[in-house]
Amino acid sequence: MRIGILSIQGDVREHERMFQRLGLESARIRQPEDLVDLSGLVIPGGESTTIGMLMQEYGLIDAIKEKTRSGHFPIWGTCAGLILLAKEVLGPSPARLGLVDMTADRNAWGRQVSSFEADIAIAALGSPPYPGVFIRAPRIKRLGQEVTALASYQDQVVMAESGPYLVTAFHPELTDDLRVHQYFAQKVETYWRG
């Protein structure tokens, strides 16, 4: 099992560190040919417009969509990655994958100066609450029928999944808590073996 981390811009090393702590192999993804032999993919936080533009320029949007056609290729988007996975984005819309039937509102929790940390109850992860780190975080404004909310903060969905796809508005890679990475790794293993 090998999990790719989109390595155009954003929190790449932080995700690598988390998977390494779980004893899992990860690989940096920059070009379409890097997608070969992957079991899943993480699209990290960063700047969604920049990441989307470079994904399109490098041919990664079409290559990733092709990889998902089997229905057995899990993708996890954190913060900017959530925006890139959303079918609809409010305001200026970056080039994106649009694989999850939801509407995202970019930077909806405020600018960089408004970044914050908050405990989040995530039933799928059990206790204690998860230490959510929100940095220029998007809000999920609408979920499609096939999308399940996994966690909310102030009545706003901040973590959801749809089949093989997982999205978080917060940054698990910036904590010491491995539970969201473990949750995604279990999803990857299920689809990889399935």
Backbone as JSON Lines, residues from 0, in Angstrom:
{"i":0,"aa":"M","n":[0.84,-1.18,0.0],"ca":[0.0,0.0,0.0],"c":[0.89,1.25,0.0]}
{"i":1,"aa":"R","n":[0.65,2.13,-0.95],"ca":[1.5,3.31,-1.11],"c":[0.6,4.53,-1.32]}
{"i":2,"aa":"I","n":[0.73,5.52,-0.47],"ca":[-0.14,6.71,-0.53],"c":[0.65,7.87,-1.11]}
{"i":3,"aa":"G","n":[0.1,8.48,-2.15],"ca":[0.73,9.63,-2.76],"c":[0.34,10.91,-2.05]}
{"i":4,"aa":"I","n":[1.24,11.89,-2.09],"ca":[0.96,13.22,-1.55],"c":[1.25,14.21,-2.67]}
{"i":5,"aa":"L","n":[0.22,14.91,-3.12],"ca":[0.43,15.91,-4.17],"c":[1.45,16.92,-3.67]}
{"i":6,"aa":"S","n":[2.54,17.1,-4.43],"ca":[3.68,17.85,-3.92],"c":[3.99,19.08,-4.75]}
{"i":7,"aa":"I","n":[2.95,19.76,-5.16],"ca":[3.12,20.99,-5.93],"c":[3.36,22.17,-5.0]}
{"i":8,"aa":"Q","n":[2.59,22.2,-3.92],"ca":[2.67,23.3,-2.96],"c":[1.89,22.88,-1.72]}
{"i":9,"aa":"G","n":[2.27,23.35,-0.56],"ca":[1.5,23.05,0.64],"c":[2.22,22.16,1.63]}
{"i":10,"aa":"D","n":[1.44,21.54,2.53],"ca":[1.97,20.8,3.68],"c":[2.37,19.36,3.33]}
{"i":11,"aa":"V","n":[3.36,19.21,2.48],"ca":[3.77,17.89,2.01],"c":[4.54,17.14,3.08]}
{"i":12,"aa":"R","n":[5.6,17.75,3.61],"ca":[6.44,17.08,4.62],"c":[5.65,16.69,5.86]}
{"i":13,"aa":"E","n":[4.68,17.55,6.22],"ca":[3.89,17.28,7.41],"c":[3.05,16.01,7.24]}
{"i":14,"aa":"H","n":[2.47,15.82,6.06],"ca":[1.72,14.59,5.8],"c":[2.66,13.38,5.74]}
{"i":15,"aa":"E","n":[3.82,13.56,5.11],"ca":[4.8,12.47,5.06],"c":[5.16,12.0,6.46]}
{"i":16,"aa":"R","n":[5.38,12.95,7.35],"ca":[5.76,12.63,8.73],"c":[4.67,11.8,9.41]}
{"i":17,"aa":"M","n":[3.41,12.18,9.19],"ca":[2.3,11.45,9.83],"c":[2.21,10.02,9.32]}
{"i":18,"aa":"F","n":[2.32,9.84,8.0],"ca":[2.26,8.48,7.45],"c":[3.47,7.66,7.89]}
{"i":19,"aa":"Q","n":[4.63,8.3,7.97],"ca":[5.83,7.59,8.45],"c":[5.61,7.1,9.88]}
{"i":20,"aa":"R","n":[5.0,7.93,10.72],"ca":[4.72,7.52,12.1],"c":[3.76,6.33,12.15]}
{"i":21,"aa":"L","n":[2.9,6.21,11.13],"ca":[1.98,5.07,11.05],"c":[2.64,3.85,10.4]}
{"i":22,"aa":"G","n":[3.89,4.0,9.96],"ca":[4.59,2.9,9.31],"c":[4.15,2.67,7.88]}
{"i":23,"aa":"L","n":[3.65,3.73,7.22],"ca":[3.14,3.61,5.85],"c":[4.05,4.31,4.86]}
{"i":24,"aa":"E","n":[4.13,3.75,3.68],"ca":[4.94,4.33,2.61],"c":[4.16,5.44,1.92]}
{"i":25,"aa":"S","n":[4.82,6.56,1.68],"ca":[4.21,7.64,0.91],"c":[5.16,8.05,-0.21]}
{"i":26,"aa":"A","n":[4.6,8.75,-1.2],"ca":[5.4,9.16,-2.35],"c":[4.95,10.55,-2.78]}
{"i":27,"aa":"R","n":[5.9,11.38,-3.18],"ca":[5.59,12.73,-3.66],"c":[5.12,12.67,-5.11]}
{"i":28,"aa":"I","n":[4.01,13.35,-5.38],"ca":[3.39,13.31,-6.71],"c":[3.47,14.7,-7.34]}
{"i":29,"aa":"R","n":[4.16,14.78,-8.49],"ca":[4.29,16.05,-9.2],"c":[3.86,15.96,-10.67]}
{"i":30,"aa":"Q","n":[3.92,14.76,-11.23],"ca":[3.61,14.55,-12.64],"c":[2.65,13.37,-12.78]}
{"i":31,"aa":"P","n":[1.91,13.28,-13.91],"ca":[0.99,12.16,-14.1],"c":[1.63,10.79,-13.93]}
{"i":32,"aa":"E","n":[2.88,10.64,-14.39],"ca":[3.52,9.33,-14.3],"c":[3.79,8.92,-12.85]}
{"i":33,"aa":"D","n":[3.77,9.89,-11.92],"ca":[3.98,9.57,-10.51],"c":[2.79,8.85,-9.89]}
{"i":34,"aa":"L","n":[1.64,8.86,-10.58],"ca":[0.43,8.24,-10.04],"c":[0.43,6.71,-10.16]}
{"i":35,"aa":"V","n":[1.35,6.16,-10.92],"ca":[1.4,4.71,-11.11],"c":[1.68,4.02,-9.77]}
{"i":36,"aa":"D","n":[1.0,2.92,-9.53],"ca":[1.22,2.09,-8.34],"c":[0.85,2.76,-7.02]}
{"i":37,"aa":"L","n":[-0.04,3.75,-7.07],"ca":[-0.52,4.35,-5.83],"c":[-1.81,3.68,-5.39]}
{"i":38,"aa":"S","n":[-2.01,3.64,-4.08],"ca":[-3.25,3.1,-3.51],"c":[-4.21,4.21,-3.13]}
{"i":39,"aa":"G","n":[-3.71,5.42,-2.95],"ca":[-4.53,6.57,-2.57],"c":[-3.72,7.83,-2.72]}
{"i":40,"aa":"L","n":[-4.38,8.98,-2.52],"ca":[-3.73,10.27,-2.74],"c":[-4.22,11.28,-1.72]}
{"i":41,"aa":"V","n":[-3.29,12.11,-1.21],"ca":[-3.62,13.24,-0.35],"c":[-3.37,14.52,-1.13]}
{"i":42,"aa":"I","n":[-4.36,15.41,-1.11],"ca":[-4.18,16.76,-1.67],"c":[-4.09,17.69,-0.47]}
{"i":43,"aa":"P","n":[-2.89,18.21,-0.18],"ca":[-2.68,18.93,1.08],"c":[-3.22,20.36,1.05]}
{"i":44,"aa":"G","n":[-3.19,20.97,2.25],"ca":[-3.51,22.38,2.35],"c":[-2.44,23.2,1.65]}
{"i":45,"aa":"G","n":[-2.79,24.4,1.28],"ca":[-1.91,25.31,0.58],"c":[-2.77,26.4,-0.03]}
{"i":46,"aa":"E","n":[-2.46,26.85,-1.22],"ca":[-3.25,27.89,-1.89],"c":[-3.98,27.23,-3.06]}
{"i":47,"aa":"S","n":[-5.29,27.13,-2.97],"ca":[-6.06,26.32,-3.91],"c":[-5.95,26.8,-5.36]}
{"i":48,"aa":"T","n":[-5.89,28.12,-5.57],"ca":[-5.79,28.62,-6.94],"c":[-4.46,28.2,-7.56]}
{"i":49,"aa":"T","n":[-3.38,28.34,-6.81],"ca":[-2.05,27.96,-7.3],"c":[-1.98,26.45,-7.56]}
{"i":50,"aa":"I","n":[-2.45,25.67,-6.6],"ca":[-2.39,24.22,-6.76],"c":[-3.23,23.78,-7.96]}
{"i":51,"aa":"G","n":[-4.45,24.32,-8.09],"ca":[-5.32,23.95,-9.21],"c":[-4.72,24.33,-10.55]}
{"i":52,"aa":"M","n":[-4.14,25.53,-10.63],"ca":[-3.53,25.99,-11.88],"c":[-2.36,25.08,-12.28]}
{"i":53,"aa":"L","n":[-1.52,24.73,-11.31],"ca":[-0.37,23.89,-11.62],"c":[-0.79,22.45,-11.91]}
{"i":54,"aa":"M","n":[-1.82,21.96,-11.22],"ca":[-2.33,20.62,-11.54],"c":[-2.8,20.57,-13.0]}
{"i":55,"aa":"Q","n":[-3.48,21.62,-13.41],"ca":[-3.96,21.66,-14.8],"c":[-2.79,21.75,-15.78]}
{"i":56,"aa":"E","n":[-1.84,22.63,-15.47],"ca":[-0.67,22.81,-16.34],"c":[0.14,21.53,-16.48]}
{"i":57,"aa":"Y","n":[0.27,20.75,-15.38],"ca":[1.06,19.52,-15.41],"c":[0.28,18.31,-15.91]}
{"i":58,"aa":"G","n":[-1.01,18.49,-16.23],"ca":[-1.82,17.38,-16.72],"c":[-2.32,16.46,-15.62]}
{"i":59,"aa":"L","n":[-2.25,16.93,-14.37],"ca":[-2.63,16.08,-13.24],"c":[-4.15,15.97,-13.05]}
{"i":60,"aa":"I","n":[-4.89,16.99,-13.43],"ca":[-6.35,16.92,-13.24],"c":[-6.91,15.76,-14.06]}
{"i":61,"aa":"D","n":[-6.59,15.71,-15.34],"ca":[-7.09,14.62,-16.19],"c":[-6.54,13.27,-15.73]}
{"i":62,"aa":"A","n":[-5.26,13.24,-15.34],"ca":[-4.64,11.97,-14.92],"c":[-5.28,11.43,-13.64]}
{"i":63,"aa":"I","n":[-5.56,12.32,-12.69],"ca":[-6.19,11.88,-11.44],"c":[-7.62,11.43,-11.7]}
{"i":64,"aa":"K","n":[-8.36,12.18,-12.52],"ca":[-9.73,11.77,-12.85],"c":[-9.74,10.39,-13.52]}
{"i":65,"aa":"E","n":[-8.78,10.15,-14.38],"ca":[-8.68,8.83,-15.03],"c":[-8.42,7.74,-13.98]}
{"i":66,"aa":"K","n":[-7.56,8.05,-13.03],"ca":[-7.23,7.08,-11.97],"c":[-8.45,6.77,-11.1]}
{"i":67,"aa":"T","n":[-9.39,7.73,-10.96],"ca":[-10.56,7.51,-10.12],"c":[-11.68,6.77,-10.84]}
{"i":68,"aa":"R","n":[-11.59,6.56,-12.14],"ca":[-12.68,5.94,-12.9],"c":[-13.04,4.54,-12.39]}
{"i":69,"aa":"S","n":[-12.08,3.85,-11.82],"ca":[-12.34,2.5,-11.3],"c":[-13.2,2.54,-10.05]}
{"i":70,"aa":"G","n":[-13.26,3.71,-9.38],"ca":[-13.99,3.81,-8.13],"c":[-13.23,3.27,-6.94]}
{"i":71,"aa":"H","n":[-11.95,2.91,-7.15],"ca":[-11.14,2.3,-6.08],"c":[-9.88,3.1,-5.78]}
{"i":72,"aa":"F","n":[-9.97,4.42,-5.92],"ca":[-8.79,5.25,-5.67],"c":[-9.17,6.36,-4.68]}
{"i":73,"aa":"P","n":[-8.96,6.11,-3.38],"ca":[-9.31,7.11,-2.37],"c":[-8.46,8.38,-2.48]}
{"i":74,"aa":"I","n":[-9.09,9.5,-2.25],"ca":[-8.41,10.8,-2.23],"c":[-8.89,11.55,-0.99]}
{"i":75,"aa":"W","n":[-7.93,12.16,-0.29],"ca":[-8.24,12.98,0.88],"c":[-7.76,14.39,0.6]}
{"i":76,"aa":"G","n":[-8.67,15.35,0.7],"ca":[-8.33,16.75,0.52],"c":[-8.41,17.5,1.84]}
{"i":77,"aa":"T","n":[-7.3,18.15,2.25],"ca":[-7.3,18.97,3.46],"c":[-7.27,20.44,3.06]}
{"i":78,"aa":"C","n":[-8.2,21.22,3.58],"ca":[-8.28,22.66,3.38],"c":[-8.31,23.0,1.87]}
{"i":79,"aa":"A","n":[-7.21,23.4,1.27],"ca":[-7.21,23.66,-0.17],"c":[-7.6,22.42,-0.95]}
{"i":80,"aa":"G","n":[-7.2,21.25,-0.47],"ca":[-7.57,19.99,-1.11],"c":[-9.07,19.78,-1.11]}
{"i":81,"aa":"L","n":[-9.75,20.22,-0.04],"ca":[-11.21,20.17,0.02],"c":[-11.82,20.98,-1.12]}
{"i":82,"aa":"I","n":[-11.3,22.18,-1.32],"ca":[-11.79,23.05,-2.39],"c":[-11.58,22.39,-3.75]}
{"i":83,"aa":"L","n":[-10.43,21.77,-3.94],"ca":[-10.11,21.14,-5.23],"c":[-10.94,19.89,-5.49]}
{"i":84,"aa":"L","n":[-11.49,19.28,-4.44],"ca":[-12.36,18.12,-4.62],"c":[-13.83,18.5,-4.77]}
{"i":85,"aa":"A","n":[-14.19,19.72,-4.4],"ca":[-15.6,20.15,-4.43],"c":[-16.12,20.3,-5.85]}
{"i":86,"aa":"K","n":[-17.35,19.86,-6.05],"ca":[-17.99,20.03,-7.35],"c":[-18.29,21.5,-7.62]}
{"i":87,"aa":"E","n":[-18.62,22.25,-6.57],"ca":[-18.96,23.67,-6.72],"c":[-18.2,24.48,-5.69]}
{"i":88,"aa":"V","n":[-17.7,25.67,-6.1],"ca":[-16.98,26.57,-5.21],"c":[-17.61,27.96,-5.34]}
{"i":89,"aa":"L","n":[-17.9,28.57,-4.19],"ca":[-18.44,29.93,-4.21],"c":[-17.32,30.92,-4.47]}
{"i":90,"aa":"G","n":[-17.59,31.96,-5.24],"ca":[-16.58,32.96,-5.54],"c":[-15.64,32.48,-6.62]}
{"i":91,"aa":"P","n":[-14.46,33.13,-6.73],"ca":[-13.48,32.73,-7.74],"c":[-13.18,31.24,-7.62]}
{"i":92,"aa":"S","n":[-13.25,30.55,-8.74],"ca":[-13.18,29.09,-8.7],"c":[-11.91,28.58,-9.37]}
{"i":93,"aa":"P","n":[-11.03,27.92,-8.61],"ca":[-9.81,27.39,-9.21],"c":[-10.11,26.18,-10.1]}
{"i":94,"aa":"A","n":[-9.19,25.87,-11.0],"ca":[-9.27,24.59,-11.72],"c":[-9.27,23.51,-10.66]}
{"i":95,"aa":"R","n":[-10.13,22.5,-10.81],"ca":[-10.24,21.51,-9.74],"c":[-10.74,20.18,-10.27]}
{"i":96,"aa":"L","n":[-10.76,19.19,-9.38],"ca":[-11.2,17.84,-9.74],"c":[-12.72,17.71,-9.73]}
{"i":97,"aa":"G","n":[-13.4,18.36,-8.78],"ca":[-14.86,18.34,-8.72],"c":[-15.44,16.95,-8.51]}
{"i":98,"aa":"L","n":[-14.83,16.13,-7.67],"ca":[-15.25,14.74,-7.49],"c":[-16.27,14.53,-6.37]}
{"i":99,"aa":"V","n":[-16.42,15.52,-5.49],"ca":[-17.33,15.38,-4.35],"c":[-18.5,16.35,-4.52]}
{"i":100,"aa":"D","n":[-19.71,15.84,-4.42],"ca":[-20.91,16.64,-4.62],"c":[-21.16,17.51,-3.4]}
{"i":101,"aa":"M","n":[-20.47,18.63,-3.37],"ca":[-20.62,19.59,-2.28],"c":[-20.25,20.98,-2.79]}
{"i":102,"aa":"T","n":[-20.63,21.98,-2.01],"ca":[-20.28,23.37,-2.32],"c":[-19.34,23.86,-1.24]}
{"i":103,"aa":"A","n":[-18.2,24.4,-1.64],"ca":[-17.2,24.93,-0.71],"c":[-17.14,26.44,-0.82]}
{"i":104,"aa":"D","n":[-16.95,27.08,0.32],"ca":[-16.79,28.53,0.39],"c":[-15.37,28.8,0.85]}
{"i":105,"aa":"R","n":[-14.56,29.34,-0.05],"ca":[-13.13,29.55,0.24],"c":[-12.91,30.59,1.34]}
{"i":106,"aa":"N","n":[-11.9,30.35,2.17],"ca":[-11.49,31.29,3.23],"c":[-12.66,31.77,4.09]}
{"i":107,"aa":"A","n":[-13.68,30.95,4.23],"ca":[-14.91,31.38,4.89],"c":[-14.75,31.62,6.39]}
{"i":108,"aa":"W","n":[-13.73,31.04,7.0],"ca":[-13.5,31.27,8.43],"c":[-12.64,32.52,8.66]}
{"i":109,"aa":"G","n":[-12.24,33.18,7.58],"ca":[-11.46,34.41,7.73],"c":[-10.07,34.29,7.14]}
{"i":110,"aa":"R","n":[-9.36,35.4,7.17],"ca":[-8.0,35.48,6.64],"c":[-7.01,34.77,7.57]}
{"i":111,"aa":"Q","n":[-5.74,34.8,7.17],"ca":[-4.67,34.15,7.95],"c":[-4.7,34.59,9.42]}
{"i":112,"aa":"V","n":[-4.92,35.87,9.64],"ca":[-4.92,36.4,11.0],"c":[-6.06,35.83,11.85]}
{"i":113,"aa":"S","n":[-7.09,35.3,11.18],"ca":[-8.23,34.72,11.89],"c":[-8.09,33.22,12.11]}
{"i":114,"aa":"S","n":[-6.94,32.66,11.81],"ca":[-6.72,31.22,12.0],"c":[-6.89,30.88,13.47]}
{"i":115,"aa":"F","n":[-7.33,29.64,13.73],"ca":[-7.62,29.26,15.12],"c":[-7.52,27.75,15.28]}
{"i":116,"aa":"E","n":[-7.52,27.32,16.53],"ca":[-7.56,25.9,16.87],"c":[-8.8,25.66,17.72]}
{"i":117,"aa":"A","n":[-9.44,24.51,17.51],"ca":[-10.65,24.17,18.26],"c":[-10.78,22.66,18.38]}
{"i":118,"aa":"D","n":[-11.29,22.2,19.5],"ca":[-11.56,20.78,19.69],"c":[-12.81,20.41,18.89]}
{"i":119,"aa":"I","n":[-12.72,19.29,18.16],"ca":[-13.82,18.84,17.32],"c":[-14.2,17.42,17.72]}
{"i":120,"aa":"A","n":[-15.48,17.21,17.93],"ca":[-15.96,15.85,18.21],"c":[-16.14,15.11,16.89]}
{"i":121,"aa":"I","n":[-15.43,14.02,16.73],"ca":[-15.52,13.2,15.51],"c":[-15.87,11.78,15.96]}
{"i":122,"aa":"A","n":[-17.14,11.43,15.85],"ca":[-17.63,10.15,16.37],"c":[-16.84,8.98,15.81]}
{"i":123,"aa":"A","n":[-16.48,9.04,14.52],"ca":[-15.76,7.93,13.89],"c":[-14.38,7.71,14.5]}
{"i":124,"aa":"L","n":[-13.86,8.72,15.2],"ca":[-12.53,8.62,15.8],"c":[-12.58,8.37,17.3]}
{"i":125,"aa":"G","n":[-13.77,8.43,17.89],"ca":[-13.9,8.22,19.32],"c":[-13.4,9.4,20.12]}
{"i":126,"aa":"S","n":[-13.11,9.15,21.4],"ca":[-12.62,10.2,22.31],"c":[-11.1,10.13,22.38]}
{"i":127,"aa":"P","n":[-10.45,11.22,22.75],"ca":[-10.96,12.54,23.07],"c":[-11.28,13.34,21.82]}
{"i":128,"aa":"P","n":[-11.78,14.6,21.96],"ca":[-12.03,15.44,20.77],"c":[-10.74,15.62,19.97]}
{"i":129,"aa":"Y","n":[-10.9,15.89,18.7],"ca":[-9.75,16.06,17.8],"c":[-9.3,17.52,17.81]}
{"i":130,"aa":"P","n":[-7.99,17.79,17.84],"ca":[-7.49,19.17,17.86],"c":[-7.46,19.77,16.45]}
{"i":131,"aa":"G","n":[-8.54,20.43,16.08],"ca":[-8.64,20.99,14.72],"c":[-7.84,22.27,14.57]}
{"i":132,"aa":"V","n":[-7.02,22.34,13.53],"ca":[-6.23,23.53,13.22],"c":[-6.83,24.13,11.93]}
{"i":133,"aa":"F","n":[-7.4,25.33,12.03],"ca":[-8.07,26.0,10.92],"c":[-7.24,27.19,10.46]}
{"i":134,"aa":"I","n":[-6.76,27.13,9.2],"ca":[-5.93,28.2,8.65],"c":[-6.56,28.63,7.31]}
{"i":135,"aa":"R","n":[-7.14,29.83,7.29],"ca":[-7.84,30.32,6.09],"c":[-8.77,29.21,5.56]}
{"i":136,"aa":"A","n":[-9.48,28.6,6.46],"ca":[-10.22,27.38,6.16],"c":[-11.49,27.63,5.35]}
{"i":137,"aa":"P","n":[-11.81,26.7,4.45],"ca":[-13.09,26.78,3.74],"c":[-14.22,26.25,4.61]}
{"i":138,"aa":"R","n":[-15.43,26.6,4.25],"ca":[-16.62,26.01,4.86],"c":[-17.32,25.17,3.8]}
{"i":139,"aa":"I","n":[-17.93,24.12,4.25],"ca":[-18.77,23.31,3.36],"c":[-20.18,23.86,3.5]}
{"i":140,"aa":"K","n":[-20.69,24.43,2.42],"ca":[-22.01,25.08,2.47],"c":[-23.15,24.15,2.09]}
{"i":141,"aa":"R","n":[-22.84,23.13,1.31],"ca":[-23.88,22.19,0.87],"c":[-23.25,20.82,0.69]}
{"i":142,"aa":"L","n":[-23.97,19.78,1.12],"ca":[-23.55,18.4,0.89],"c":[-24.56,17.71,0.0]}
{"i":143,"aa":"G","n":[-24.1,16.99,-1.01],"ca":[-24.98,16.19,-1.85],"c":[-25.49,14.98,-1.09]}
{"i":144,"aa":"Q","n":[-26.44,14.28,-1.67],"ca":[-27.07,13.14,-1.01],"c":[-26.09,12.0,-0.73]}
{"i":145,"aa":"E","n":[-25.05,11.88,-1.53],"ca":[-24.09,10.78,-1.35],"c":[-22.93,11.15,-0.42]}
{"i":146,"aa":"V","n":[-22.99,12.35,0.16],"ca":[-21.9,12.83,1.01],"c":[-22.35,12.77,2.47]}
{"i":147,"aa":"T","n":[-21.51,12.21,3.34],"ca":[-21.83,12.06,4.76],"c":[-20.98,13.0,5.59]}
{"i":148,"aa":"A","n":[-21.63,13.8,6.43],"ca":[-20.91,14.67,7.36],"c":[-20.33,13.82,8.48]}
{"i":149,"aa":"L","n":[-19.04,14.02,8.79],"ca":[-18.37,13.27,9.86],"c":[-18.11,14.14,11.09]}
{"i":150,"aa":"A","n":[-18.03,15.46,10.9],"ca":[-17.78,16.36,12.03],"c":[-18.22,17.77,11.68]}
{"i":151,"aa":"S","n":[-18.62,18.49,12.72],"ca":[-19.04,19.89,12.55],"c":[-18.38,20.75,13.61]}
{"i":152,"aa":"Y","n":[-18.28,22.03,13.31],"ca":[-17.82,23.02,14.28],"c":[-18.71,24.24,14.1]}
{"i":153,"aa":"Q","n":[-19.29,24.72,15.17],"ca":[-20.22,25.85,15.13],"c":[-21.28,25.65,14.05]}
{"i":154,"aa":"D","n":[-21.86,24.46,14.03],"ca":[-22.94,24.09,13.1],"c":[-22.51,24.1,11.63]}
{"i":155,"aa":"Q","n":[-21.22,24.07,11.37],"ca":[-20.7,24.01,10.0],"c":[-19.96,22.69,9.83]}
{"i":156,"aa":"V","n":[-20.25,21.97,8.75],"ca":[-19.56,20.71,8.49],"c":[-18.09,21.0,8.17]}
{"i":157,"aa":"V","n":[-17.19,20.3,8.86],"ca":[-15.75,20.52,8.65],"c":[-15.02,19.23,8.25]}
{"i":158,"aa":"M","n":[-15.76,18.11,8.21],"ca":[-15.18,16.84,7.76],"c":[-16.31,16.01,7.17]}
{"i":159,"aa":"A","n":[-16.06,15.46,5.97],"ca":[-17.1,14.68,5.29],"c":[-16.44,13.64,4.4]}
{"i":160,"aa":"E","n":[-17.25,12.66,3.98],"ca":[-16.75,11.65,3.05],"c":[-17.84,11.27,2.06]}
{"i":161,"aa":"S","n":[-17.39,10.82,0.92],"ca":[-18.29,10.34,-0.13],"c":[-17.59,9.19,-0.84]}
{"i":162,"aa":"G","n":[-18.03,7.96,-0.56],"ca":[-17.36,6.81,-1.15],"c":[-15.88,6.82,-0.81]}
{"i":163,"aa":"P","n":[-15.0,6.83,-1.82],"ca":[-13.57,6.79,-1.55],"c":[-12.94,8.14,-1.18]}
{"i":164,"aa":"Y","n":[-13.76,9.19,-1.12],"ca":[-13.22,10.54,-0.92],"c":[-13.46,11.04,0.51]}
{"i":165,"aa":"L","n":[-12.45,11.7,1.05],"ca":[-12.5,12.29,2.39],"c":[-12.07,13.74,2.28]}
{"i":166,"aa":"V","n":[-12.76,14.63,3.0],"ca":[-12.36,16.04,3.02],"c":[-12.36,16.56,4.45]}
{"i":167,"aa":"T","n":[-11.38,17.41,4.76],"ca":[-11.32,18.09,6.04],"c":[-11.02,19.56,5.8]}
{"i":168,"aa":"A","n":[-11.78,20.44,6.48],"ca":[-11.53,21.88,6.37],"c":[-10.34,22.28,7.23]}
{"i":169,"aa":"F","n":[-9.95,21.42,8.14],"ca":[-8.84,21.68,9.05],"c":[-7.6,20.88,8.62]}
{"i":170,"aa":"H","n":[-6.52,21.06,9.36],"ca":[-5.21,20.51,8.99],"c":[-4.73,19.45,9.99]}
{"i":171,"aa":"P","n":[-5.11,18.18,9.83],"ca":[-4.63,17.14,10.74],"c":[-3.11,16.97,10.72]}
{"i":172,"aa":"E","n":[-2.49,17.32,9.62],"ca":[-1.04,17.14,9.49],"c":[-0.26,18.11,10.39]}
{"i":173,"aa":"L","n":[-0.93,19.14,10.93],"ca":[-0.27,20.11,11.79],"c":[-0.47,19.8,13.27]}
{"i":174,"aa":"T","n":[-0.96,18.61,13.57],"ca":[-1.13,18.17,14.95],"c":[-0.22,16.97,15.2]}
{"i":175,"aa":"D","n":[-0.25,16.47,16.43],"ca":[0.45,15.23,16.74],"c":[-0.51,14.05,16.78]}
{"i":176,"aa":"D","n":[-1.78,14.3,16.47],"ca":[-2.83,13.29,16.56],"c":[-2.93,12.54,15.22]}
{"i":177,"aa":"L","n":[-2.68,11.25,15.25],"ca":[-2.63,10.44,14.03],"c":[-3.99,9.92,13.56]}
{"i":178,"aa":"R","n":[-5.07,10.19,14.29],"ca":[-6.32,9.49,14.05],"c":[-6.95,9.76,12.68]}
{"i":179,"aa":"V","n":[-6.87,10.98,12.14],"ca":[-7.46,11.22,10.82],"c":[-6.62,10.55,9.74]}
{"i":180,"aa":"H","n":[-5.31,10.59,9.88],"ca":[-4.45,9.88,8.94],"c":[-4.71,8.38,8.99]}
{"i":181,"aa":"Q","n":[-4.9,7.85,10.19],"ca":[-5.23,6.44,10.34],"c":[-6.58,6.12,9.7]}
{"i":182,"aa":"Y","n":[-7.54,7.02,9.86],"ca":[-8.87,6.83,9.26],"c":[-8.76,6.76,7.74]}
{"i":183,"aa":"F","n":[-7.97,7.68,7.16],"ca":[-7.79,7.65,5.7],"c":[-7.03,6.4,5.28]}
{"i":184,"aa":"A","n":[-6.01,6.02,6.03],"ca":[-5.24,4.81,5.69],"c":[-6.14,3.58,5.69]}
{"i":185,"aa":"Q","n":[-7.07,3.51,6.62],"ca":[-8.01,2.38,6.65],"c":[-8.93,2.41,5.43]}
{"i":186,"aa":"K","n":[-9.34,3.6,5.03],"ca":[-10.16,3.74,3.81],"c":[-9.36,3.26,2.6]}
{"i":187,"aa":"V","n":[-8.11,3.67,2.51],"ca":[-7.25,3.24,1.4],"c":[-7.11,1.73,1.4]}
{"i":188,"aa":"E","n":[-6.86,1.15,2.55],"ca":[-6.69,-0.3,2.63],"c":[-7.96,-1.03,2.2]}
{"i":189,"aa":"T","n":[-9.12,-0.52,2.61],"ca":[-10.39,-1.14,2.24],"c":[-10.58,-1.15,0.73]}
{"i":190,"aa":"Y","n":[-10.31,0.0,0.09],"ca":[-10.48,0.08,-1.36],"c":[-9.39,-0.67,-2.11]}
{"i":191,"aa":"W","n":[-8.19,-0.68,-1.54],"ca":[-7.04,-1.35,-2.16],"c":[-7.28,-2.86,-2.19]}
{"i":192,"aa":"R","n":[-7.79,-3.38,-1.09],"ca":[-8.06,-4.82,-1.03],"c":[-9.36,-5.19,-1.71]}
{"i":193,"aa":"G","n":[-10.29,-4.19,-1.81],"ca":[-11.63,-4.45,-2.31],"c":[-11.74,-4.75,-3.77]}
